[in-house]
Amino acid sequence: VTKQNIGNGRFNILAQNSNKIDVLVTGHMDTVQPNSGWTRNPIKPEVVGNKLYGLGTTDMKSGIAIMLYLTTLAKLKNNAGFSMVRDGGAAYPQQVQVRTLIVRDESKVIYMPESNWDAAKKGEELIRAQLYVNLIEKYQYPLHLVEFGRYVKVGHAKSKRYIEADIIINDEAGNARMILEVGNFEEFEENRDRIVADLFDLARAVTCVKKPNFLVYFSRSCKGGQVKDKIAVIDYTKFNTFQSWKKAKRPSTEEIPKYNL
């Protein structure tokens, strides 16, 4: 069991029963803010009949309770992993890509063997999971520095716009050093400017003591058993805005930096 610090006093809880993960179950520990529709005190749990009322009881503390129960079962199979995370995202590698179970929250459950890749309705979720694995196994980033699925508020102080950062690589102090977004392989070029613009917005929003070094736009295709990647890596130390990058004719490289940030 590992307590993973993700900065600003927040943390994830990660657990596994072997060094290899075939099945990963994840859920988020945070809740949405109370709104005006509550008829009971959302902060104080209340049992009425056989129902529990309170903020997060269904989204998703009930799911967390089930996860905790699963960890106690004697018949729990080997190679299982659990992550209980903040900000509605997951922070755990999957060691096996062809048998992937991702439970990111109560509305997204994906089981996708490799043979169903082309038919998968949520293909980008699997691209994101595979990129996550590559960052840890191929590019050697330590697990506790890789953050999966953080929602970031972008724009001015009163902005209500949020972007989900697919993956953020942090340093030991919690500063974001690299931000990665995934996209559809067939629409990679068509969507480049939109997604890269989001990356610049994310980089500006997460900058605290240090600004990120790199912004990465990534996609993958596995058609016919052939793995093909499309990668655009932007040096954020040279281009602080989307417009300056665009004016410079959109320079990028195709190699994700290895762990040495």
C-alpha positions in Angstrom: 0.0 0.0 0.0 1.4 3.4 -1.0 0.3 6.9 -0.1 1.1 9.0 -3.2 1.5 12.7 -2.6 0.2 14.8 -5.5 0.8 18.2 -4.1 -1.2 20.9 -2.1 -1.9 18.4 0.7 -3.6 16.0 -1.6 -2.8 12.3 -2.0 -3.8 9.1 -3.7 -3.9 5.6 -2.1 -2.5 2.8 -4.2 -2.5 -0.9 -3.4 -1.5 -4.1 -5.1 -1.0 -7.8 -4.2 1.8 -8.5 -6.7 4.4 -6.7 -8.9 2.3 -7.4 -12.0 -1.1 -5.8 -12.5 -3.6 -7.6 -14.7 -6.7 -6.0 -13.3 -6.9 -2.5 -11.9 -9.9 -1.0 -10.1 -9.9 2.7 -9.4 -12.2 5.2 -7.8 -12.0 8.9 -6.8 -12.2 10.0 -3.2 -13.2 13.7 -3.8 -16.8 15.0 -4.3 -18.5 17.7 -6.2 -19.4 20.9 -4.4 -22.9 21.0 -2.7 -25.5 22.7 -4.7 -28.8 24.4 -3.9 -30.8 21.2 -4.7 -30.0 19.5 -1.3 -32.9 19.1 1.1 -30.7 17.7 3.8 -27.3 18.8 5.2 -24.9 17.4 2.6 -21.9 17.6 4.9 -23.6 15.6 7.8 -24.4 12.0 6.8 -27.9 10.9 7.7 -29.5 7.4 7.6 -33.2 7.4 6.7 -34.7 4.0 6.5 -32.3 1.9 4.5 -30.8 4.9 2.7 -27.8 7.0 3.5 -27.9 10.7 2.5 -24.8 12.9 2.3 -22.3 14.3 -0.2 -20.5 11.6 -2.0 -22.6 8.7 -0.8 -23.1 7.5 -4.4 -20.4 9.5 -6.2 -18.5 7.6 -5.1 -17.9 6.6 -1.5 -20.2 3.6 -2.0 -17.8 2.5 -4.7 -14.8 3.1 -2.4 -16.5 1.0 0.3 -16.9 -1.9 -2.2 -13.2 -1.6 -3.2 -12.2 -1.8 0.4 -14.4 -4.9 0.9 -12.8 -6.5 -2.2 -9.3 -6.2 -0.7 -10.4 -8.3 2.3 -11.6 -11.3 0.2 -9.5 -14.4 0.6 -10.5 -15.4 -3.0 -9.1 -12.2 -4.5 -7.0 -13.2 -7.4 -3.3 -12.3 -7.7 -2.1 -9.4 -9.9 -4.9 -7.1 -8.7 -4.4 -3.4 -8.2 -6.5 -0.8 -6.4 -6.2 3.0 -6.6 -8.3 5.5 -4.6 -7.5 8.9 -6.1 -8.3 12.6 -5.9 -9.8 14.8 -8.6 -11.7 12.0 -10.3 -8.7 10.5 -12.0 -6.5 7.4 -11.7 -2.8 7.2 -11.0 -1.6 3.6 -11.5 0.1 1.8 -14.4 -1.5 -1.3 -16.0 1.2 -3.9 -16.6 -1.0 -5.9 -19.1 -2.5 -3.9 -22.0 -4.5 -6.7 -23.6 -6.6 -7.3 -20.4 -7.5 -3.9 -19.2 -10.2 -3.0 -16.7 -10.5 0.7 -15.9 -13.1 1.9 -13.5 -12.4 5.7 -13.4 -15.6 6.6 -11.8 -19.2 5.4 -11.5 -20.0 6.2 -15.1 -16.9 4.8 -16.9 -16.2 1.1 -16.9 -14.2 -0.3 -19.8 -13.1 -3.8 -20.5 -11.2 -4.1 -23.8 -9.3 -7.0 -25.1 -6.9 -6.1 -27.9 -9.1 -7.9 -30.5 -11.8 -5.3 -29.9 -9.6 -2.2 -30.3 -11.1 -1.0 -33.6 -14.7 -1.5 -32.4 -14.1 0.1 -29.0 -16.3 3.1 -28.4 -13.9 4.6 -25.9 -10.6 4.0 -27.8 -9.0 7.1 -26.4 -9.3 5.6 -22.9 -7.1 2.7 -23.9 -4.6 5.0 -25.7 -4.3 6.9 -22.4 -3.8 3.7 -20.4 -1.1 2.4 -22.7 0.7 5.8 -22.7 0.6 5.7 -19.0 2.2 2.3 -19.0 4.9 3.4 -21.5 5.8 6.5 -19.4 6.6 4.2 -16.4 8.0 1.1 -18.2 9.7 2.6 -21.3 10.5 6.2 -20.2 11.3 5.2 -16.6 9.2 7.8 -14.8 8.6 6.9 -11.1 5.1 5.9 -10.4 4.5 8.5 -7.7 5.3 11.3 -10.2 2.8 10.3 -12.8 -0.7 11.7 -12.3 -3.6 10.4 -14.3 -6.7 12.5 -15.2 -6.6 15.8 -13.3 -9.3 18.4 -13.9 -7.8 21.8 -14.2 -9.5 25.2 -14.1 -8.3 27.4 -16.9 -8.7 31.0 -17.9 -9.4 34.0 -15.6 -10.2 33.9 -11.9 -14.0 33.7 -12.5 -13.7 31.2 -15.3 -15.9 28.1 -15.1 -13.9 26.2 -17.8 -12.2 23.0 -16.8 -10.0 20.8 -18.9 -9.0 17.3 -18.0 -5.3 16.8 -18.3 -4.9 13.2 -19.4 -1.5 12.7 -17.8 0.8 15.1 -15.8 4.4 14.3 -14.9 5.2 16.1 -11.6 8.6 16.6 -9.9 9.2 15.7 -6.3 7.9 19.1 -5.1 4.6 18.7 -7.0 5.4 21.0 -9.9 4.0 19.9 -13.3 7.0 19.3 -15.6 5.3 17.6 -18.5 1.6 17.6 -19.6 0.3 14.9 -22.0 -3.0 14.8 -23.9 -4.2 11.9 -26.1 -6.4 12.1 -29.2 -8.0 10.0 -32.0 -5.4 8.6 -34.3 -7.3 9.2 -37.5 -8.1 12.8 -36.6 -4.6 13.6 -35.1 -3.7 16.3 -37.6 -7.2 17.7 -37.8 -7.4 18.2 -34.1 -3.8 19.2 -33.5 -4.3 23.0 -33.0 -7.3 22.5 -30.7 -5.6 20.0 -28.4 -2.3 21.9 -28.4 -4.1 25.1 -27.5 -5.6 23.2 -24.6 -2.2 22.0 -23.6 -0.9 25.6 -23.5 -4.0 26.6 -21.4 -3.3 23.7 -19.0 0.4 24.6 -18.7 -0.4 28.2 -17.8 -3.0 27.1 -15.2 -0.8 24.6 -13.4 2.4 26.7 -13.3 3.3 27.5 -9.7 6.9 27.7 -8.7 8.2 26.2 -12.0 6.6 26.0 -15.4 6.3 22.7 -17.3 9.2 21.8 -19.7 7.2 19.9 -22.3 3.7 19.6 -23.8 2.9 16.3 -25.5 0.1 15.4 -28.0 -0.1 11.6 -28.4 -2.1 9.0 -30.3 -1.8 5.3 -31.2 -3.3 2.8 -33.7 -3.2 -1.0 -33.3 -4.9 -1.9 -36.6 -3.9 -5.3 -38.0 -1.7 -6.0 -35.0 0.7 -3.1 -36.0 1.3 -0.5 -33.4 1.8 3.0 -34.8 2.3 6.1 -32.7 1.8 9.8 -33.6 3.6 12.2 -31.2 4.1 15.9 -31.1 6.4 17.1 -28.3 6.5 20.9 -27.8 9.2 22.7 -25.8 7.3 24.9 -23.5 10.5 26.7 -22.3 10.8 28.2 -25.8 7.1 28.9 -26.5 4.9 30.2 -23.6 1.8 30.7 -25.7 -0.1 28.9 -28.4 0.2 31.9 -30.7 4.0 32.1 -30.4 4.2 28.4 -31.2 1.8 28.8 -34.2 3.7 31.8 -35.5 6.9 29.8 -35.4 5.2 27.3 -37.7 4.3 24.7 -35.1 7.7 23.2 -34.3 7.7 19.8 -32.4 9.6 16.6 -32.1 8.4 13.0 -32.0 10.3 11.7 -29.0 8.9 11.8 -25.5 11.7 12.7 -23.1 12.9 10.0 -20.7 13.0 10.6 -17.0 15.6 13.3 -16.4 13.5 16.3 -15.8 
